Amino acid sequence: MSTVSSIAEHIVITPGTCGGKPRIAGHRITVQNIVICHEQMGMSPEQIVEDYETISLADVHAALVYYYDHRDEILADIRRDDEIMKEIEASQPSLLERIKREKPELYQRAVERLRGESFPET
């Protein structure tokens, strides 16, 4: 008798882990992470598996199936997270931006120094 794999074997929701968001079982990689890679970054499922070496192609496909079944919920989470990031960025500029604003002469010297240095080819 053969067994049929179920999406429940691949996708779990655990309160207190990853904010209770659906994730790949045994990992902290959320369905949202997979969706962003696939939908927004244009990565194929195979490319996602290359980047996240500890998950399987079946995990990625299960995450995408979950997404298509819960599209509005996942997209709302992505929008909410984007808004939170914009608020954080607006209220807490990067260290580089702070130096540029508060000590422009120091920033300018650093930029000039970097431009004058040669970097080895990789």
DSSP file (Angstrom, degrees, kcal/mol; ACC not computed):
  #  RESIDUE AA STRUCTURE BP1 BP2  ACC     N-H-->O    O-->H-N    N-H-->O    O-->H-N    TCO  KAPPA ALPHA  PHI   PSI    X-CA   Y-CA   Z-CA
    1    1 A M              0   0    0      0, 0.0     2,-0.2     0, 0.0     0, 0.0   0.000 360.0 360.0 360.0 130.3    0.0    0.0    0.0
    2    2 A S        -     0   0    0      1,-0.0     2,-0.3     0, 0.0     0, 0.0  -0.604 360.0-134.7 -93.4 156.4    1.4    3.4   -0.9
    3    3 A T        -     0   0    0     -2,-0.2     2,-0.5     0, 0.0    -1,-0.0  -0.798   9.1-135.9-108.6 153.2    1.0    6.5    1.1
    4    4 A V        -     0   0    0     -2,-0.3     2,-0.1     0, 0.0     0, 0.0  -0.928  22.8-122.7-109.4 128.2    0.1   10.0   -0.1
    5    5 A S        -     0   0    0     -2,-0.5     2,-0.3     2,-0.0     3,-0.0  -0.433  27.0-150.1 -68.5 141.2    2.0   12.9    1.2
    6    6 A S    >>  -     0   0    0     -2,-0.1     3,-1.8     1,-0.1     4,-0.5  -0.849  23.1-124.6-114.0 149.4   -0.1   15.6    2.8
    7    7 A I  H >> S+     0   0    0     -2,-0.3     4,-2.6     1,-0.3     3,-1.4   0.821 110.5  68.1 -58.9 -29.3    0.5   19.3    3.0
    8    8 A A  H 34 S+     0   0    0      1,-0.3    -1,-0.3     2,-0.2    -3,-0.0   0.714  91.8  60.2 -64.9 -20.5    0.2   18.9    6.8
    9    9 A E  H <4 S+     0   0    0     -3,-1.8    -1,-0.3     1,-0.1    -2,-0.2   0.727 116.5  31.6 -75.3 -21.7    3.5   16.9    6.7
   10   10 A H  H << S+     0   0    0     -3,-1.4    15,-3.2    -4,-0.5     2,-0.5   0.760 115.6  52.6-107.0 -32.8    5.2   20.0    5.3
   11   11 A I  E  <  +A   24   0A   0     -4,-2.6     2,-0.3    13,-0.3    13,-0.2  -0.926  60.7 171.8-117.2 129.0    3.5   23.1    6.7
   12   12 A V  E     -A   23   0A   0     11,-2.7    11,-2.7    -2,-0.5     2,-0.4  -0.918  23.0-149.7-131.2 157.4    2.8   23.7   10.4
   13   13 A I        +     0   0    0     -2,-0.3     8,-0.1     9,-0.2     5,-0.1  -0.987  18.7 179.1-127.5 119.8    1.6   26.6   12.5
   14   14 A T    >   -     0   0    0      7,-0.5     3,-2.4    -2,-0.4     6,-0.5  -0.964  29.8-124.6-124.9 114.3    3.0   26.8   16.0
   15   15 A P  T 3  S+     0   0    0      0, 0.0     3,-0.1     0, 0.0    -2,-0.0  -0.325  99.8  21.8 -54.5 133.6    1.9   29.6   18.3
   16   16 A G  T 3  S+     0   0    0      1,-0.2     2,-0.5     0, 0.0     3,-0.1   0.329 103.0  98.8  89.7  -8.1    5.0   31.4   19.5
   17   17 A T  S X  S-     0   0    0     -3,-2.4     3,-1.6     1,-0.2    -3,-0.4  -0.963 103.3 -13.0-114.9 124.7    7.2   30.2   16.7
   18   18 A C  G >  S-     0   0    0     -2,-0.5     3,-1.7     1,-0.3    -1,-0.2   0.857 125.2 -62.2  54.9  37.6    7.7   32.7   13.8
   19   19 A G  G 3  S-     0   0    0      1,-0.3    -1,-0.3    -3,-0.1     0, 0.0   0.731  91.4 -66.4  64.9  21.5    4.9   34.8   15.2
   20   20 A G  G <  S+     0   0    0     -3,-1.6    -1,-0.3    -6,-0.5    -2,-0.2   0.624  96.6 146.3  75.0  11.6    2.4   31.9   14.7
   21   21 A K    <   -     0   0    0     -3,-1.7    -7,-0.5    -4,-0.3    -1,-0.3  -0.501  60.5 -92.5 -80.0 151.3    2.8   32.2   10.9
   22   22 A P        +     0   0    0      0, 0.0     9,-2.6     0, 0.0    10,-0.5  -0.396  57.6 171.4 -62.8 138.1    2.6   29.0    8.8
   23   23 A R  E     -AB  12  30A   0    -11,-2.7   -11,-2.7     7,-0.3     2,-0.4  -0.907  41.0 -81.0-144.2 168.0    6.1   27.6    8.2
   24   24 A I  E >   -A   11   0A   0      5,-2.9     3,-2.1    -2,-0.3     5,-0.3  -0.606  61.3 -99.6 -74.6 129.9    7.9   24.6    6.8
   25   25 A A  T 3  S+     0   0    0    -15,-3.2    -1,-0.1    -2,-0.4     3,-0.1  -0.197 106.6  13.6 -53.9 132.5    7.9   21.8    9.4
   26   26 A G  T 3  S+     0   0    0      1,-0.3     2,-0.3    -3,-0.1    -1,-0.3   0.508 118.6  79.4  80.9   4.5   11.1   21.6   11.3
   27   27 A H  S <  S-     0   0    0     -3,-2.1    -1,-0.3     2,-0.1    -4,-0.0  -0.872  76.4-130.5-136.5 166.9   12.3   25.0   10.1
   28   28 A R  S    S+     0   0    0     -2,-0.3     2,-0.7    -3,-0.1    -3,-0.1  -0.007  71.8 118.4-104.8  25.4   11.8   28.7   10.8
   29   29 A I        -     0   0    0     -5,-0.3    -5,-2.9     3,-0.0    -2,-0.1  -0.845  56.4-148.5 -94.0 115.0   11.3   29.3    7.1
   30   30 A T  B  >  -B   23   0A   0     -2,-0.7     4,-1.8    -7,-0.3    -7,-0.3  -0.392  24.3-117.3 -85.4 160.6    7.8   30.7    6.7
   31   31 A V  H  > S+     0   0    0     -9,-2.6     4,-2.7     1,-0.2     5,-0.2   0.890 119.5  59.2 -56.7 -38.9    5.4   30.3    3.8
   32   32 A Q  H  > S+     0   0    0    -10,-0.5     4,-2.6     1,-0.2    -1,-0.2   0.898 101.3  53.2 -59.3 -41.8    5.7   34.0    3.5
   33   33 A N  H  > S+     0   0    0      1,-0.2     4,-2.1     2,-0.2    -1,-0.2   0.924 111.3  46.2 -57.5 -45.1    9.5   33.7    3.0
   34   34 A I  H  X S+     0   0    0     -4,-1.8     4,-2.6     1,-0.2     5,-0.2   0.908 111.7  51.4 -65.5 -42.4    8.9   31.2    0.2
   35   35 A V  H  X>S+     0   0    0     -4,-2.7     4,-3.5     2,-0.2     5,-0.8   0.914 109.1  50.1 -62.1 -43.9    6.2   33.4   -1.4
   36   36 A I  I  X>S+     0   0    0     -4,-2.6     5,-1.8     1,-0.2     4,-1.0   0.922 112.3  47.9 -62.0 -44.0    8.5   36.4   -1.4
   37   37 A C  I  <5S+     0   0    0     -4,-2.1     6,-2.6    -5,-0.2    -2,-0.2   0.929 122.3  34.8 -60.0 -44.7   11.2   34.4   -3.1
   38   38 A H  I  <5S+     0   0    0     -4,-2.6     4,-0.4     4,-0.2    -2,-0.2   0.952 128.7  29.1 -78.9 -51.7    8.9   33.0   -5.7
   39   39 A E  I  <5S+     0   0    0     -4,-3.5    -3,-0.2    -5,-0.2    -2,-0.1   0.901 131.4  28.7 -81.3 -42.8    6.4   35.9   -6.4
   40   40 A Q  I  <<S+     0   0    0     -4,-1.0    -3,-0.2    -5,-0.8    -4,-0.1   0.815 129.4  35.7 -92.5 -31.8    8.4   39.0   -5.7
   41   41 A M  S   <S-     0   0    0     -5,-1.8    -3,-0.2    -6,-0.2    -4,-0.1   0.529 100.0-127.8 -99.9  -7.8   12.0   37.9   -6.5
   42   42 A G        +     0   0    0     -4,-0.4     2,-0.2    -6,-0.3    -4,-0.2   0.729  49.9 158.7  72.1  23.1   11.0   35.6   -9.4
   43   43 A M        -     0   0    0     -6,-2.6    -1,-0.2    -7,-0.2    -2,-0.1  -0.564  37.7-128.5 -81.6 142.5   12.8   32.5   -8.1
   44   44 A S     >  -     0   0    0     -2,-0.2     4,-2.2     1,-0.1     5,-0.2  -0.450  29.2-106.1 -78.6 160.8   11.8   29.1   -9.2
   45   45 A P  H  > S+     0   0    0      0, 0.0     4,-2.1     0, 0.0     5,-0.2   0.886 123.5  53.8 -54.0 -38.7   11.1   26.4   -6.7
   46   46 A E  H  > S+     0   0    0      1,-0.2     4,-1.7     2,-0.2     5,-0.1   0.895 107.5  49.6 -64.2 -40.0   14.5   24.8   -7.6
   47   47 A Q  H  > S+     0   0    0      2,-0.2     4,-2.0     1,-0.2    -1,-0.2   0.881 108.3  53.7 -66.0 -37.4   16.3   28.1   -7.0
   48   48 A I  H  X S+     0   0    0     -4,-2.2     4,-2.9     1,-0.2    -2,-0.2   0.920 107.2  50.7 -63.1 -42.9   14.6   28.4   -3.6
   49   49 A V  H  < S+     0   0    0     -4,-2.1     6,-0.3     1,-0.2    -1,-0.2   0.859 107.7  54.3 -63.1 -35.1   15.8   24.9   -2.6
   50   50 A E  H  < S+     0   0    0     -4,-1.7     3,-0.3     1,-0.2    -1,-0.2   0.900 113.4  41.8 -64.0 -40.0   19.3   26.0   -3.6
   51   51 A D  H  < S+     0   0    0     -4,-2.0     2,-0.8     1,-0.3    -2,-0.2   0.887 120.5  42.2 -74.4 -39.9   19.1   29.0   -1.3
   52   52 A Y  S >< S+     0   0    0     -4,-2.9     3,-1.8    -5,-0.2    -1,-0.3  -0.746  74.8 178.7-106.6  81.5   17.5   27.1    1.5
   53   53 A E  T 3  S+     0   0    0     -2,-0.8    -1,-0.1    -3,-0.3    -4,-0.1   0.638  70.4  63.0 -64.2 -17.0   19.5   23.9    1.4
   54   54 A T  T 3  S+     0   0    0     -3,-0.1     2,-0.3     2,-0.1    -1,-0.3   0.475  93.6  72.5 -91.0  -0.6   17.8   22.3    4.4
   55   55 A I  S <  S-     0   0    0     -3,-1.8     2,-0.2    -6,-0.3    -3,-0.1  -0.770  75.2-126.6-112.4 161.2   14.3   22.1    2.7
   56   56 A S     >  -     0   0    0     -2,-0.3     4,-1.9     1,-0.1     5,-0.1  -0.537  24.9-111.0-100.8 166.8   13.0   19.9   -0.1
   57   57 A L  H  > S+     0   0    0      1,-0.2     4,-2.5     2,-0.2     5,-0.2   0.870 121.3  56.8 -61.3 -36.9   11.3   20.7   -3.3
   58   58 A A  H  > S+     0   0    0      1,-0.2     4,-2.5     2,-0.2    -1,-0.2   0.877 103.7  53.7 -62.6 -37.2    8.2   19.2   -1.9
   59   59 A D  H  > S+     0   0    0      2,-0.2     4,-2.3     1,-0.2    -2,-0.2   0.929 109.7  47.4 -61.2 -45.3    8.4   21.6    1.1
   60   60 A V  H  X S+     0   0    0     -4,-1.9     4,-2.2     1,-0.2    -2,-0.2   0.930 113.4  47.1 -63.4 -45.9    8.6   24.6   -1.4
   61   61 A H  H  X S+     0   0    0     -4,-2.5     4,-2.5     1,-0.2    -1,-0.2   0.890 111.2  51.9 -64.9 -38.0    5.6   23.3   -3.4
   62   62 A A  H  X S+     0   0    0     -4,-2.5     4,-2.7     2,-0.2    -1,-0.2   0.903 108.9  51.3 -63.3 -40.0    3.6   22.6   -0.2
   63   63 A A  H  X S+     0   0    0     -4,-2.3     4,-2.4     1,-0.2    -2,-0.2   0.901 111.0  47.9 -63.0 -40.7    4.3   26.2    0.9
   64   64 A L  H  X S+     0   0    0     -4,-2.2     4,-2.6     2,-0.2    -2,-0.2   0.887 110.7  50.6 -69.1 -38.0    3.1   27.5   -2.5
   65   65 A V  H  X S+     0   0    0     -4,-2.5     4,-1.9     2,-0.2    -2,-0.2   0.934 111.0  49.5 -61.9 -45.0    0.0   25.3   -2.3
   66   66 A Y  H  X S+     0   0    0     -4,-2.7     4,-1.4     1,-0.2    -2,-0.2   0.923 110.7  51.2 -59.1 -44.1   -0.7   26.7    1.2
   67   67 A Y  H >< S+     0   0    0     -4,-2.4     3,-0.6     1,-0.2     7,-0.2   0.934 108.9  48.9 -58.9 -48.4   -0.2   30.2   -0.2
   68   68 A Y  H 3< S+     0   0    0     -4,-2.6     3,-0.5     1,-0.3    -1,-0.2   0.811 113.2  48.5 -65.6 -28.3   -2.7   29.7   -3.0
   69   69 A D  H 3< S+     0   0    0     -4,-1.9    -1,-0.3     1,-0.2    -2,-0.2   0.713 126.6  27.5 -78.8 -21.3   -5.2   28.3   -0.6
   70   70 A H  S <X S+     0   0    0     -4,-1.4     4,-2.3    -3,-0.6     5,-0.2  -0.165  78.6 140.8-132.1  37.4   -4.7   31.3    1.8
   71   71 A R  H  >  +     0   0    0     -3,-0.5     4,-2.8     1,-0.2     5,-0.3   0.878  69.8  49.4 -54.2 -50.1   -3.6   34.0   -0.6
   72   72 A D  H  > S+     0   0    0      1,-0.2     4,-2.1     2,-0.2    -1,-0.2   0.904 112.9  48.4 -60.2 -41.9   -5.4   36.9    1.0
   73   73 A E  H  > S+     0   0    0     -3,-0.2     4,-2.0     2,-0.2    -1,-0.2   0.928 114.1  44.9 -64.2 -46.5   -4.1   36.1    4.5
   74   74 A I  H  X S+     0   0    0     -4,-2.3     4,-2.3    -7,-0.2    -2,-0.2   0.915 113.3  49.8 -66.8 -43.4   -0.5   35.7    3.4
   75   75 A L  H  X S+     0   0    0     -4,-2.8     4,-2.5    -5,-0.2    -1,-0.2   0.876 109.4  52.5 -63.6 -36.6   -0.6   38.9    1.2
   76   76 A A  H  X S+     0   0    0     -4,-2.1     4,-2.6    -5,-0.3    -1,-0.2   0.906 109.1  50.0 -64.3 -40.8   -2.1   40.8    4.2
   77   77 A D  H  X S+     0   0    0     -4,-2.0     4,-2.7     2,-0.2    -2,-0.2   0.910 110.4  49.8 -62.7 -42.2    0.8   39.6    6.4
   78   78 A I  H  X S+     0   0    0     -4,-2.3     4,-2.4     2,-0.2    -2,-0.2   0.928 112.4  47.0 -63.1 -45.0    3.3   40.7    3.8
   79   79 A R  H  X S+     0   0    0     -4,-2.5     4,-2.3     2,-0.2    -2,-0.2   0.922 112.6  50.0 -62.3 -43.8    1.7   44.1    3.5
   80   80 A R  H  X S+     0   0    0     -4,-2.6     4,-2.2     1,-0.2    -2,-0.2   0.923 111.5  47.8 -61.8 -45.1    1.6   44.4    7.3
   81   81 A D  H  X S+     0   0    0     -4,-2.7     4,-2.3     1,-0.2    -1,-0.2   0.885 110.4  52.6 -64.2 -38.4    5.3   43.4    7.6
   82   82 A D  H  X S+     0   0    0     -4,-2.4     4,-2.2     2,-0.2    -1,-0.2   0.905 109.3  49.5 -62.3 -41.8    6.3   45.9    4.9
   83   83 A E  H  X S+     0   0    0     -4,-2.3     4,-2.2     2,-0.2    -2,-0.2   0.907 110.2  50.4 -63.8 -42.0    4.4   48.7    6.8
   84   84 A I  H  X S+     0   0    0     -4,-2.2     4,-2.4     1,-0.2    -2,-0.2   0.917 110.3  50.0 -62.3 -43.3    6.2   47.8   10.0
   85   85 A M  H  X S+     0   0    0     -4,-2.3     4,-2.9     1,-0.2    -1,-0.2   0.896 109.5  51.1 -63.5 -39.8    9.6   47.9    8.2
   86   86 A K  H  X S+     0   0    0     -4,-2.2     4,-2.2     2,-0.2    -1,-0.2   0.902 110.4  49.5 -64.0 -40.2    8.9   51.3    6.7
   87   87 A E  H  X S+     0   0    0     -4,-2.2     4,-2.0     2,-0.2    -2,-0.2   0.915 112.7  47.1 -63.9 -43.0    7.9   52.6   10.2
   88   88 A I  H  X S+     0   0    0     -4,-2.4     4,-2.3     1,-0.2    -2,-0.2   0.936 112.7  48.9 -64.7 -46.4   11.1   51.3   11.7
   89   89 A E  H  < S+     0   0    0     -4,-2.9    -1,-0.2     1,-0.2    -2,-0.2   0.875 112.4  49.1 -61.5 -37.6   13.3   52.6    8.8
   90   90 A A  H  < S+     0   0    0     -4,-2.2    -1,-0.2    -5,-0.2    -2,-0.2   0.869 118.4  38.3 -70.0 -36.1   11.6   56.1    9.2
   91   91 A S  H  < S+     0   0    0     -4,-2.0    -2,-0.2     1,-0.2    -1,-0.2   0.695 124.4  37.9 -89.2 -19.1   12.1   56.2   12.9
   92   92 A Q  S  < S-     0   0    0     -4,-2.3    -1,-0.2    -5,-0.2     3,-0.1  -0.720  76.4-162.3-135.1  83.6   15.5   54.6   13.1
   93   93 A P        -     0   0    0      0, 0.0    -3,-0.1     0, 0.0     5,-0.0  -0.232  34.3 -92.3 -63.4 156.8   17.8   55.6   10.2
   94   94 A S     >  -     0   0    0      1,-0.1     4,-2.3    -5,-0.1     5,-0.2  -0.198  34.7-108.9 -63.8 160.8   20.9   53.4    9.5
   95   95 A L  H  > S+     0   0    0      1,-0.2     4,-2.5     2,-0.2     5,-0.2   0.892 121.0  53.7 -58.8 -40.8   24.2   54.3   11.1
   96   96 A L  H  > S+     0   0    0      1,-0.2     4,-2.5     2,-0.2    -1,-0.2   0.913 108.2  48.8 -61.6 -43.6   25.5   55.4    7.8
   97   97 A E  H  > S+     0   0    0      2,-0.2     4,-2.1     1,-0.2    -1,-0.2   0.885 110.7  51.5 -64.5 -37.9   22.5   57.8    7.2
   98   98 A R  H  X S+     0   0    0     -4,-2.3     4,-3.4     2,-0.2     5,-0.4   0.929 111.5  46.4 -64.5 -44.6   23.0   59.2   10.7
   99   99 A I  H  X S+     0   0    0     -4,-2.5     4,-2.7     1,-0.2     8,-0.4   0.925 111.4  52.1 -63.4 -43.2   26.7   59.9   10.1
  100  100 A K  H  < S+     0   0    0     -4,-2.5    -1,-0.2    -5,-0.2    -2,-0.2   0.893 118.3  37.6 -58.9 -40.7   25.9   61.4    6.7
  101  101 A R  H  < S+     0   0    0     -4,-2.1    -2,-0.2    -5,-0.2    -1,-0.2   0.905 126.5  33.7 -78.7 -43.5   23.4   63.7    8.3
  102  102 A E  H  < S+     0   0    0     -4,-3.4    -3,-0.2     1,-0.2    -2,-0.2   0.784 132.8  23.6 -88.2 -28.7   25.1   64.6   11.6
  103  103 A K    >X  +     0   0    0     -4,-2.7     4,-2.2    -5,-0.4     3,-0.6  -0.541  65.0 165.9-136.9  69.2   28.8   64.5   10.5
  104  104 A P  H 3> S+     0   0    0      0, 0.0     4,-2.8     0, 0.0     5,-0.2   0.820  76.8  56.5 -58.9 -32.7   28.9   65.2    6.8
  105  105 A E  H 3> S+     0   0    0      2,-0.2     4,-2.2     1,-0.2     5,-0.2   0.898 108.5  46.9 -67.4 -38.5   32.6   65.9    6.8
  106  106 A L  H <> S+     0   0    0     -3,-0.6     4,-2.1     2,-0.2    -1,-0.2   0.911 113.4  49.3 -66.4 -42.9   33.4   62.5    8.3
  107  107 A Y  H  X S+     0   0    0     -4,-2.2     4,-2.3    -8,-0.4    -2,-0.2   0.932 110.9  49.8 -60.8 -46.8   31.1   60.8    5.8
  108  108 A Q  H  X S+     0   0    0     -4,-2.8     4,-2.6     1,-0.2    -2,-0.2   0.899 109.6  50.8 -62.7 -41.9   32.7   62.7    2.9
  109  109 A R  H  X S+     0   0    0     -4,-2.2     4,-2.4     1,-0.2    -1,-0.2   0.904 110.5  49.8 -62.2 -40.6   36.2   61.7    4.0
  110  110 A A  H  X S+     0   0    0     -4,-2.1     4,-2.4     2,-0.2    -2,-0.2   0.911 111.4  48.4 -64.7 -42.3   35.1   58.1    4.2
  111  111 A V  H  X S+     0   0    0     -4,-2.3     4,-2.4     2,-0.2    -2,-0.2   0.930 112.4  48.5 -63.4 -45.4   33.6   58.1    0.8
  112  112 A E  H  X S+     0   0    0     -4,-2.6     4,-1.6     1,-0.2    -2,-0.2   0.893 111.2  50.6 -62.6 -39.6   36.7   59.8   -0.7
  113  113 A R  H  X S+     0   0    0     -4,-2.4     4,-1.0     1,-0.2    -1,-0.2   0.922 110.7  48.6 -64.7 -43.8   38.9   57.2    1.0
  114  114 A L  H >< S+     0   0    0     -4,-2.4     3,-0.6     1,-0.2    -2,-0.2   0.894 109.9  52.0 -63.4 -39.4   36.8   54.3   -0.4
  115  115 A R  H 3< S+     0   0    0     -4,-2.4    -1,-0.2     1,-0.2    -2,-0.2   0.823 108.4  52.2 -66.5 -30.0   36.9   55.8   -3.9
  116  116 A G  H 3< S+     0   0    0     -4,-1.6     2,-0.3    -5,-0.2    -1,-0.2   0.675  95.1  85.5 -81.0 -17.5   40.7   56.0   -3.7
  117  117 A E  S << S-     0   0    0     -4,-1.0     2,-0.4    -3,-0.6     0, 0.0  -0.604  71.4-138.4 -86.8 145.0   41.2   52.4   -2.7
  118  118 A S        -     0   0    0     -2,-0.3    -2,-0.1     0, 0.0    -3,-0.0  -0.839  14.0-149.9-100.0 141.1   41.5   49.6   -5.2
  119  119 A F        -     0   0    0     -2,-0.4     3,-0.1     1,-0.0     0, 0.0  -0.896  22.5-109.1-111.3 138.0   39.7   46.4   -4.4
  120  120 A P        -     0   0    0      0, 0.0     2,-0.1     0, 0.0    -1,-0.0  -0.311  36.6-106.9 -64.6 146.5   41.0   43.0   -5.7
  121  121 A E              0   0    0      1,-0.1     0, 0.0     0, 0.0     0, 0.0  -0.461 360.0 360.0 -68.9 143.3   39.0   41.3   -8.4
  122  122 A T              0   0    0     -2,-0.1    -1,-0.1    -3,-0.1     0, 0.0   0.398 360.0 360.0-113.2 360.0   37.0   38.3   -7.1
